[in-house]
């Protein structure tokens, strides 16, 4: 049971931290339509976070609801992958980070719709339409940026090169992930990675961007609570109200 709780927390943490990152861009988008789109994606991910946390809290049985899981855990208790906590940077950085996440997230959610856990399968099915849109949107924007001006191409290639080493952690399965695969709860890493690589290669090719080596060295540790310095700043802003005024409500 604890493995499933940890797996659900990882799903929720990934969605929450990326949602928080995108929400920081509200009012700062390069165009009004993009500003609204970024905020909508952030809200979609926040809604998914609530579903994963709600189920995790119920299984854990320790009285922690979605708010306590989001606002009353320290950085080392979060199990999101390192990719999600990388800085927003310029718009190419934001969109490449989003695309790498969306490509993995889409194939994961498709796999989770076939989960042996009916609750997880139902959450995945509910999320699939949103996740499909996220991938289509971020892929289209990477193509537009990569195959755009000389400046946008250079910035997008730099973002791909910089963020590539954070893209593989989602496929670095540990005992928690493997337990979920063995129980039929989650899809195996090899299949997801093959789908991810194929789709990423297709989009980067269309964007006239060079794809780094698939066997390049990858950063890891986020799943085990070892994070970059960026997460502390993200949580400090996100958790301030509940930490300063515990139990505060509107």
Buried (B, 14 or more C-beta within 10 A) or exposed (E): EEBBBBBBBBBBBBBBBBBBBBBBBEEEBEEEEBBEBBBBBBBBBBBBBBBBBBBBBEBBEEEBEBBBBBBEBEBEEBBBBBBBBBBBBBBBBBBBBBBBBBBBBBBBBBBBBEBEBEBBBBBBBBBBEBBBBBBEBBBBBBBEBBBBEEEBBEBBBBBBBBBBBBBBBBBBBEEBBBBBBEBEBBBBBEEBBEBBBEBBEBBBEBBEBEBBEBEEEBBBEBBEBEBBEBBEEBBEEBBEEBEEEEEEEE
